[in-house]
Amino acid sequence: MGEFTQPEIQELVKFYNTDLGKKLASKQLNLAQRGMAMGQSWGIEVQGIAAKYN
């Protein structure tokens, strides 16, 4: 993988075994979906503004 060192992965495993880590894991998909929706909305808004100058 290369993004994380072995010690970092061990710390992540520890974190995801905590109550907060479990809560984050259960909400990550929803957070990602909301973030993508916000990004798409912003992109459409910027596209409309940019179109005025083309």
N, CA, C and O atoms as a Tripos MOL2 file, in Angstrom:
@<TRIPOS>MOLECULE
protein
  216   215    54     0     0
PROTEIN
NO_CHARGES

@<TRIPOS>ATOM
      1 N           0.8440   -1.1890    0.0000 N.3       1 MET1
      2 CA          0.0000    0.0000    0.0000 C.3       1 MET1
      3 C           0.8800    1.2400    0.0000 C.2       1 MET1
      4 O           0.7580    2.0440   -0.9240 O.2       1 MET1
      5 N           1.7240    1.4380    0.9360 N.am      2 GLY2
      6 CA          2.6530    2.5490    0.8950 C.3       2 GLY2
      7 C           2.1660    3.8620    1.4680 C.2       2 GLY2
      8 O           2.9740    4.7570    1.7180 O.2       2 GLY2
      9 N           0.8850    4.0030    1.6800 N.am      3 GLU3
     10 CA          0.3660    5.2640    2.2240 C.3       3 GLU3
     11 C           0.6680    5.3910    3.7070 C.2       3 GLU3
     12 O           0.8520    6.4980    4.2140 O.2       3 GLU3
     13 N           0.7200    4.2700    4.4010 N.am      4 PHE4
     14 CA          0.9360    4.2590    5.8390 C.3       4 PHE4
     15 C           2.0470    3.2760    6.1760 C.2       4 PHE4
     16 O           2.2070    2.2440    5.5240 O.2       4 PHE4
     17 N           2.8030    3.6140    7.1970 N.am      5 THR5
     18 CA          3.8260    2.6910    7.6800 C.3       5 THR5
     19 C           3.1510    1.6110    8.5330 C.2       5 THR5
     20 O           1.9950    1.7540    8.9310 O.2       5 THR5
     21 N           3.8740    0.5510    8.8010 N.am      6 GLN6
     22 CA          3.3300   -0.5150    9.6490 C.3       6 GLN6
     23 C           2.9390    0.0130   11.0320 C.2       6 GLN6
     24 O           1.8630   -0.3290   11.5230 O.2       6 GLN6
     25 N           3.7780    0.8360   11.6810 N.am      7 PRO7
     26 CA          3.3640    1.3930   12.9850 C.3       7 PRO7
     27 C           2.1060    2.2680   12.8760 C.2       7 PRO7
     28 O           1.2640    2.2550   13.7750 O.2       7 PRO7
     29 N           1.9780    3.0170   11.7930 N.am      8 GLU8
     30 CA          0.7740    3.8420   11.6140 C.3       8 GLU8
     31 C          -0.4570    2.9600   11.4470 C.2       8 GLU8
     32 O          -1.5180    3.2670   11.9890 O.2       8 GLU8
     33 N          -0.3240    1.8850   10.7130 N.am      9 ILE9
     34 CA         -1.4510    0.9600   10.5350 C.3       9 ILE9
     35 C          -1.8560    0.3580   11.8760 C.2       9 ILE9
     36 O          -3.0440    0.2070   12.1600 O.2       9 ILE9
     37 N          -0.8790    0.0200   12.6870 N.am     10 GLN10
     38 CA         -1.1810   -0.5210   14.0130 C.3      10 GLN10
     39 C          -1.9360    0.4950   14.8600 C.2      10 GLN10
     40 O          -2.8550    0.1320   15.5950 O.2      10 GLN10
     41 N          -1.5540    1.7670   14.7620 N.am     11 GLU11
     42 CA         -2.2600    2.8210   15.5040 C.3      11 GLU11
     43 C          -3.6750    3.0130   14.9640 C.2      11 GLU11
     44 O          -4.6100    3.2350   15.7340 O.2      11 GLU11
     45 N          -3.8330    2.9290   13.6480 N.am     12 LEU12
     46 CA         -5.1690    3.0360   13.0610 C.3      12 LEU12
     47 C          -6.0670    1.9010   13.5350 C.2      12 LEU12
     48 O          -7.2350    2.1210   13.8580 O.2      12 LEU12
     49 N          -5.5280    0.6970   13.5770 N.am     13 VAL13
     50 CA         -6.3020   -0.4490   14.0670 C.3      13 VAL13
     51 C          -6.7350   -0.2050   15.5070 C.2      13 VAL13
     52 O          -7.8820   -0.4760   15.8650 O.2      13 VAL13
     53 N          -5.8310    0.3000   16.3270 N.am     14 LYS14
     54 CA         -6.1820    0.6170   17.7160 C.3      14 LYS14
     55 C          -7.3160    1.6350   17.7550 C.2      14 LYS14
     56 O          -8.2790    1.4830   18.5060 O.2      14 LYS14
     57 N          -7.1830    2.6840   16.9250 N.am     15 PHE15
     58 CA         -8.2090    3.7260   16.9040 C.3      15 PHE15
     59 C          -9.5620    3.1640   16.4840 C.2      15 PHE15
     60 O         -10.5750    3.4350   17.1270 O.2      15 PHE15
     61 N          -9.5800    2.3790   15.4020 N.am     16 TYR16
     62 CA        -10.8520    1.8610   14.9040 C.3      16 TYR16
     63 C         -11.4650    0.8220   15.8330 C.2      16 TYR16
     64 O         -12.6160    0.4320   15.6360 O.2      16 TYR16
     65 N         -10.7430    0.3740   16.8200 N.am     17 ASN17
     66 CA        -11.3010   -0.5100   17.8410 C.3      17 ASN17
     67 C         -11.8530    0.2580   19.0360 C.2      17 ASN17
     68 O         -12.4100   -0.3440   19.9530 O.2      17 ASN17
     69 N         -11.7020    1.5940   19.0340 N.am     18 THR18
     70 CA        -12.2810    2.4180   20.1010 C.3      18 THR18
     71 C         -13.7190    2.7590   19.7390 C.2      18 THR18
     72 O         -14.1340    2.5730   18.5950 O.2      18 THR18
     73 N         -14.4760    3.2570   20.7060 N.am     19 ASP19
     74 CA        -15.8590    3.6620   20.4360 C.3      19 ASP19
     75 C         -15.9160    4.7460   19.3630 C.2      19 ASP19
     76 O         -16.7530    4.6920   18.4620 O.2      19 ASP19
     77 N         -15.0210    5.7320   19.4640 N.am     20 LEU20
     78 CA        -15.0090    6.8090   18.4740 C.3      20 LEU20
     79 C         -14.6300    6.2790   17.0930 C.2      20 LEU20
     80 O         -15.2230    6.6770   16.0900 O.2      20 LEU20
     81 N         -13.6600    5.3980   17.0390 N.am     21 GLY21
     82 CA        -13.2600    4.8080   15.7630 C.3      21 GLY21
     83 C         -14.3930    4.0290   15.1270 C.2      21 GLY21
     84 O         -14.5930    4.0990   13.9140 O.2      21 GLY21
     85 N         -15.1370    3.2870   15.9320 N.am     22 LYS22
     86 CA        -16.2850    2.5270   15.4260 C.3      22 LYS22
     87 C         -17.3730    3.4730   14.9250 C.2      22 LYS22
     88 O         -18.0220    3.2050   13.9130 O.2      22 LYS22
     89 N         -17.5650    4.5750   15.6380 N.am     23 LYS23
     90 CA        -18.5620    5.5630   15.2090 C.3      23 LYS23
     91 C         -18.1570    6.1710   13.8720 C.2      23 LYS23
     92 O         -18.9840    6.3030   12.9690 O.2      23 LYS23
     93 N         -16.8840    6.5410   13.7470 N.am     24 LEU24
     94 CA        -16.3940    7.1060   12.4930 C.3      24 LEU24
     95 C         -16.5610    6.1120   11.3530 C.2      24 LEU24
     96 O         -17.0260    6.4780   10.2740 O.2      24 LEU24
     97 N         -16.1890    4.8650   11.5810 N.am     25 ALA25
     98 CA        -16.3010    3.8420   10.5410 C.3      25 ALA25
     99 C         -17.7450    3.6740   10.0920 C.2      25 ALA25
    100 O         -18.0060    3.4660    8.9070 O.2      25 ALA25
    101 N         -18.6790    3.7600   11.0200 N.am     26 SER26
    102 CA        -20.0890    3.5720   10.6740 C.3      26 SER26
    103 C         -20.6560    4.7580    9.9030 C.2      26 SER26
    104 O         -21.6860    4.6300    9.2400 O.2      26 SER26
    105 N         -19.9980    5.9050    9.9830 N.am     27 LYS27
    106 CA        -20.5090    7.1120    9.3350 C.3      27 LYS27
    107 C         -19.7050    7.5350    8.1090 C.2      27 LYS27
    108 O         -20.0900    8.4850    7.4290 O.2      27 LYS27
    109 N         -18.6020    6.8570    7.8110 N.am     28 GLN28
    110 CA        -17.7230    7.2910    6.7220 C.3      28 GLN28
    111 C         -18.4180    7.3150    5.3660 C.2      28 GLN28
    112 O         -18.2270    8.2610    4.6030 O.2      28 GLN28
    113 N         -19.2120    6.3120    5.0490 N.am     29 LEU29
    114 CA        -19.8870    6.2830    3.7530 C.3      29 LEU29
    115 C         -20.8180    7.4810    3.6130 C.2      29 LEU29
    116 O         -20.8210    8.1550    2.5820 O.2      29 LEU29
    117 N         -21.6080    7.7440    4.6500 N.am     30 ASN30
    118 CA        -22.5290    8.8820    4.6120 C.3      30 ASN30
    119 C         -21.7770   10.1960    4.4920 C.2      30 ASN30
    120 O         -22.1890   11.0790    3.7400 O.2      30 ASN30
    121 N         -20.6790   10.3360    5.2230 N.am     31 LEU31
    122 CA        -19.8830   11.5620    5.1480 C.3      31 LEU31
    123 C         -19.2970   11.7520    3.7550 C.2      31 LEU31
    124 O         -19.2830   12.8660    3.2330 O.2      31 LEU31
    125 N         -18.8160   10.6720    3.1530 N.am     32 ALA32
    126 CA        -18.2490   10.7540    1.8060 C.3      32 ALA32
    127 C         -19.3240   11.1370    0.7950 C.2      32 ALA32
    128 O         -19.0800   11.9550   -0.0910 O.2      32 ALA32
    129 N         -20.5060   10.5510    0.9240 N.am     33 GLN33
    130 CA        -21.6030   10.8750    0.0090 C.3      33 GLN33
    131 C         -22.0240   12.3300    0.1470 C.2      33 GLN33
    132 O         -22.2610   13.0040   -0.8550 O.2      33 GLN33
    133 N         -22.1170   12.8120    1.3610 N.am     34 ARG34
    134 CA        -22.4820   14.2170    1.5760 C.3      34 ARG34
    135 C         -21.4130   15.1460    1.0110 C.2      34 ARG34
    136 O         -21.7290   16.1730    0.4120 O.2      34 ARG34
    137 N         -20.1530   14.7830    1.2030 N.am     35 GLY35
    138 CA        -19.0560   15.5900    0.6650 C.3      35 GLY35
    139 C         -19.0810   15.6440   -0.8510 C.2      35 GLY35
    140 O         -18.8500   16.6980   -1.4430 O.2      35 GLY35
    141 N         -19.3650   14.5040   -1.4870 N.am     36 MET36
    142 CA        -19.4410   14.4860   -2.9520 C.3      36 MET36
    143 C         -20.6080   15.3330   -3.4400 C.2      36 MET36
    144 O         -20.4770   16.0570   -4.4270 O.2      36 MET36
    145 N         -21.7390   15.2510   -2.7640 N.am     37 ALA37
    146 CA        -22.8990   16.0500   -3.1570 C.3      37 ALA37
    147 C         -22.6010   17.5380   -3.0290 C.2      37 ALA37
    148 O         -22.9810   18.3280   -3.8930 O.2      37 ALA37
    149 N         -21.9280   17.9170   -1.9610 N.am     38 MET38
    150 CA        -21.5650   19.3240   -1.7810 C.3      38 MET38
    151 C         -20.6010   19.7730   -2.8730 C.2      38 MET38
    152 O         -20.7300   20.8780   -3.3990 O.2      38 MET38
    153 N         -19.6410   18.9260   -3.2140 N.am     39 GLY39
    154 CA        -18.6830   19.2430   -4.2760 C.3      39 GLY39
    155 C         -19.3530   19.3890   -5.6260 C.2      39 GLY39
    156 O         -19.0130   20.2830   -6.4000 O.2      39 GLY39
    157 N         -20.3090   18.5100   -5.9140 N.am     40 GLN40
    158 CA        -21.0310   18.6020   -7.1800 C.3      40 GLN40
    159 C         -21.8450   19.8870   -7.2460 C.2      40 GLN40
    160 O         -21.8720   20.5600   -8.2760 O.2      40 GLN40
    161 N         -22.5000   20.2200   -6.1550 N.am     41 SER41
    162 CA        -23.2960   21.4410   -6.1100 C.3      41 SER41
    163 C         -22.4170   22.6660   -6.3360 C.2      41 SER41
    164 O         -22.7770   23.5690   -7.0910 O.2      41 SER41
    165 N         -21.2730   22.6880   -5.6810 N.am     42 TRP42
    166 CA        -20.3390   23.7990   -5.8400 C.3      42 TRP42
    167 C         -19.8300   23.8500   -7.2740 C.2      42 TRP42
    168 O         -19.7100   24.9310   -7.8500 O.2      42 TRP42
    169 N         -19.5300   22.6950   -7.8560 N.am     43 GLY43
    170 CA        -19.0380   22.6430   -9.2320 C.3      43 GLY43
    171 C         -20.0490   23.2020  -10.2170 C.2      43 GLY43
    172 O         -19.6870   23.9260  -11.1440 O.2      43 GLY43
    173 N         -21.3080   22.8690  -10.0180 N.am     44 ILE44
    174 CA        -22.3650   23.3920  -10.8900 C.3      44 ILE44
    175 C         -22.4580   24.9060  -10.7510 C.2      44 ILE44
    176 O         -22.6190   25.6150  -11.7450 O.2      44 ILE44
    177 N         -22.3580   25.3970   -9.5360 N.am     45 GLU45
    178 CA        -22.4050   26.8410   -9.2920 C.3      45 GLU45
    179 C         -21.2370   27.5460   -9.9770 C.2      45 GLU45
    180 O         -21.4270   28.5700  -10.6330 O.2      45 GLU45
    181 N         -20.0430   27.0070   -9.8300 N.am     46 VAL46
    182 CA        -18.8550   27.6050  -10.4420 C.3      46 VAL46
    183 C         -18.9480   27.5420  -11.9610 C.2      46 VAL46
    184 O         -18.5470   28.4780  -12.6530 O.2      46 VAL46
    185 N         -19.4770   26.4410  -12.4750 N.am     47 GLN47
    186 CA        -19.6360   26.3010  -13.9240 C.3      47 GLN47
    187 C         -20.5510   27.3980  -14.4690 C.2      47 GLN47
    188 O         -20.2810   27.9700  -15.5240 O.2      47 GLN47
    189 N         -21.6240   27.6850  -13.7520 N.am     48 GLY48
    190 CA        -22.5320   28.7440  -14.1760 C.3      48 GLY48
    191 C         -21.8620   30.1060  -14.1740 C.2      48 GLY48
    192 O         -22.0740   30.9060  -15.0860 O.2      48 GLY48
    193 N         -21.0660   30.3720  -13.1670 N.am     49 ILE49
    194 CA        -20.3410   31.6440  -13.0930 C.3      49 ILE49
    195 C         -19.3260   31.7370  -14.2210 C.2      49 ILE49
    196 O         -19.2150   32.7720  -14.8780 O.2      49 ILE49
    197 N         -18.5820   30.6490  -14.4470 N.am     50 ALA50
    198 CA        -17.5600   30.6430  -15.4980 C.3      50 ALA50
    199 C         -18.1820   30.8110  -16.8790 C.2      50 ALA50
    200 O         -17.5860   31.4330  -17.7580 O.2      50 ALA50
    201 N         -19.3710   30.2620  -17.0700 N.am     51 ALA51
    202 CA        -20.0350   30.3560  -18.3730 C.3      51 ALA51
    203 C         -20.3510   31.8030  -18.7320 C.2      51 ALA51
    204 O         -20.4080   32.1480  -19.9130 O.2      51 ALA51
    205 N         -20.5530   32.6370  -17.7460 N.am     52 LYS52
    206 CA        -20.8470   34.0480  -18.0020 C.3      52 LYS52
    207 C         -19.6600   34.7670  -18.6330 C.2      52 LYS52
    208 O         -19.8320   35.7930  -19.2920 O.2      52 LYS52
    209 N         -18.4520   34.2300  -18.4320 N.am     53 TYR53
    210 CA        -17.2430   34.8900  -18.9120 C.3      53 TYR53
    211 C         -16.6720   34.2490  -20.1690 C.2      53 TYR53
    212 O         -15.6060   34.6540  -20.6340 O.2      53 TYR53
    213 N         -17.3510   33.2690  -20.7220 N.am     54 ASN54
    214 CA        -16.8820   32.6260  -21.9600 C.3      54 ASN54
    215 C         -17.6030   33.1660  -23.1580 C.2      54 ASN54
    216 O         -17.3380   32.7410  -24.2830 O.2      54 ASN54
@<TRIPOS>BOND
     1     1     2 1
     2     2     3 1
     3     3     4 2
     4     3     5 am
     5     5     6 1
     6     6     7 1
     7     7     8 2
     8     7     9 am
     9     9    10 1
    10    10    11 1
    11    11    12 2
    12    11    13 am
    13    13    14 1
    14    14    15 1
    15    15    16 2
    16    15    17 am
    17    17    18 1
    18    18    19 1
    19    19    20 2
    20    19    21 am
    21    21    22 1
    22    22    23 1
    23    23    24 2
    24    23    25 am
    25    25    26 1
    26    26    27 1
    27    27    28 2
    28    27    29 am
    29    29    30 1
    30    30    31 1
    31    31    32 2
    32    31    33 am
    33    33    34 1
    34    34    35 1
    35    35    36 2
    36    35    37 am
    37    37    38 1
    38    38    39 1
    39    39    40 2
    40    39    41 am
    41    41    42 1
    42    42    43 1
    43    43    44 2
    44    43    45 am
    45    45    46 1
    46    46    47 1
    47    47    48 2
    48    47    49 am
    49    49    50 1
    50    50    51 1
    51    51    52 2
    52    51    53 am
    53    53    54 1
    54    54    55 1
    55    55    56 2
    56    55    57 am
    57    57    58 1
    58    58    59 1
    59    59    60 2
    60    59    61 am
    61    61    62 1
    62    62    63 1
    63    63    64 2
    64    63    65 am
    65    65    66 1
    66    66    67 1
    67    67    68 2
    68    67    69 am
    69    69    70 1
    70    70    71 1
    71    71    72 2
    72    71    73 am
    73    73    74 1
    74    74    75 1
    75    75    76 2
    76    75    77 am
    77    77    78 1
    78    78    79 1
    79    79    80 2
    80    79    81 am
    81    81    82 1
    82    82    83 1
    83    83    84 2
    84    83    85 am
    85    85    86 1
    86    86    87 1
    87    87    88 2
    88    87    89 am
    89    89    90 1
    90    90    91 1
    91    91    92 2
    92    91    93 am
    93    93    94 1
    94    94    95 1
    95    95    96 2
    96    95    97 am
    97    97    98 1
    98    98    99 1
    99    99   100 2
   100    99   101 am
   101   101   102 1
   102   102   103 1
   103   103   104 2
   104   103   105 am
   105   105   106 1
   106   106   107 1
   107   107   108 2
   108   107   109 am
   109   109   110 1
   110   110   111 1
   111   111   112 2
   112   111   113 am
   113   113   114 1
   114   114   115 1
   115   115   116 2
   116   115   117 am
   117   117   118 1
   118   118   119 1
   119   119   120 2
   120   119   121 am
   121   121   122 1
   122   122   123 1
   123   123   124 2
   124   123   125 am
   125   125   126 1
   126   126   127 1
   127   127   128 2
   128   127   129 am
   129   129   130 1
   130   130   131 1
   131   131   132 2
   132   131   133 am
   133   133   134 1
   134   134   135 1
   135   135   136 2
   136   135   137 am
   137   137   138 1
   138   138   139 1
   139   139   140 2
   140   139   141 am
   141   141   142 1
   142   142   143 1
   143   143   144 2
   144   143   145 am
   145   145   146 1
   146   146   147 1
   147   147   148 2
   148   147   149 am
   149   149   150 1
   150   150   151 1
   151   151   152 2
   152   151   153 am
   153   153   154 1
   154   154   155 1
   155   155   156 2
   156   155   157 am
   157   157   158 1
   158   158   159 1
   159   159   160 2
   160   159   161 am
   161   161   162 1
   162   162   163 1
   163   163   164 2
   164   163   165 am
   165   165   166 1
   166   166   167 1
   167   167   168 2
   168   167   169 am
   169   169   170 1
   170   170   171 1
   171   171   172 2
   172   171   173 am
   173   173   174 1
   174   174   175 1
   175   175   176 2
   176   175   177 am
   177   177   178 1
   178   178   179 1
   179   179   180 2
   180   179   181 am
   181   181   182 1
   182   182   183 1
   183   183   184 2
   184   183   185 am
   185   185   186 1
   186   186   187 1
   187   187   188 2
   188   187   189 am
   189   189   190 1
   190   190   191 1
   191   191   192 2
   192   191   193 am
   193   193   194 1
   194   194   195 1
   195   195   196 2
   196   195   197 am
   197   197   198 1
   198   198   199 1
   199   199   200 2
   200   199   201 am
   201   201   202 1
   202   202   203 1
   203   203   204 2
   204   203   205 am
   205   205   206 1
   206   206   207 1
   207   207   208 2
   208   207   209 am
   209   209   210 1
   210   210   211 1
   211   211   212 2
   212   211   213 am
   213   213   214 1
   214   214   215 1
   215   215   216 2
@<TRIPOS>SUBSTRUCTURE
     1 MET1         2 RESIDUE 1 A MET
     2 GLY2         6 RESIDUE 1 A GLY
     3 GLU3        10 RESIDUE 1 A GLU
     4 PHE4        14 RESIDUE 1 A PHE
     5 THR5        18 RESIDUE 1 A THR
     6 GLN6        22 RESIDUE 1 A GLN
     7 PRO7        26 RESIDUE 1 A PRO
     8 GLU8        30 RESIDUE 1 A GLU
     9 ILE9        34 RESIDUE 1 A ILE
    10 GLN10       38 RESIDUE 1 A GLN
    11 GLU11       42 RESIDUE 1 A GLU
    12 LEU12       46 RESIDUE 1 A LEU
    13 VAL13       50 RESIDUE 1 A VAL
    14 LYS14       54 RESIDUE 1 A LYS
    15 PHE15       58 RESIDUE 1 A PHE
    16 TYR16       62 RESIDUE 1 A TYR
    17 ASN17       66 RESIDUE 1 A ASN
    18 THR18       70 RESIDUE 1 A THR
    19 ASP19       74 RESIDUE 1 A ASP
    20 LEU20       78 RESIDUE 1 A LEU
    21 GLY21       82 RESIDUE 1 A GLY
    22 LYS22       86 RESIDUE 1 A LYS
    23 LYS23       90 RESIDUE 1 A LYS
    24 LEU24       94 RESIDUE 1 A LEU
    25 ALA25       98 RESIDUE 1 A ALA
    26 SER26      102 RESIDUE 1 A SER
    27 LYS27      106 RESIDUE 1 A LYS
    28 GLN28      110 RESIDUE 1 A GLN
    29 LEU29      114 RESIDUE 1 A LEU
    30 ASN30      118 RESIDUE 1 A ASN
    31 LEU31      122 RESIDUE 1 A LEU
    32 ALA32      126 RESIDUE 1 A ALA
    33 GLN33      130 RESIDUE 1 A GLN
    34 ARG34      134 RESIDUE 1 A ARG
    35 GLY35      138 RESIDUE 1 A GLY
    36 MET36      142 RESIDUE 1 A MET
    37 ALA37      146 RESIDUE 1 A ALA
    38 MET38      150 RESIDUE 1 A MET
    39 GLY39      154 RESIDUE 1 A GLY
    40 GLN40      158 RESIDUE 1 A GLN
    41 SER41      162 RESIDUE 1 A SER
    42 TRP42      166 RESIDUE 1 A TRP
    43 GLY43      170 RESIDUE 1 A GLY
    44 ILE44      174 RESIDUE 1 A ILE
    45 GLU45      178 RESIDUE 1 A GLU
    46 VAL46      182 RESIDUE 1 A VAL
    47 GLN47      186 RESIDUE 1 A GLN
    48 GLY48      190 RESIDUE 1 A GLY
    49 ILE49      194 RESIDUE 1 A ILE
    50 ALA50      198 RESIDUE 1 A ALA
    51 ALA51      202 RESIDUE 1 A ALA
    52 LYS52      206 RESIDUE 1 A LYS
    53 TYR53      210 RESIDUE 1 A TYR
    54 ASN54      214 RESIDUE 1 A ASN
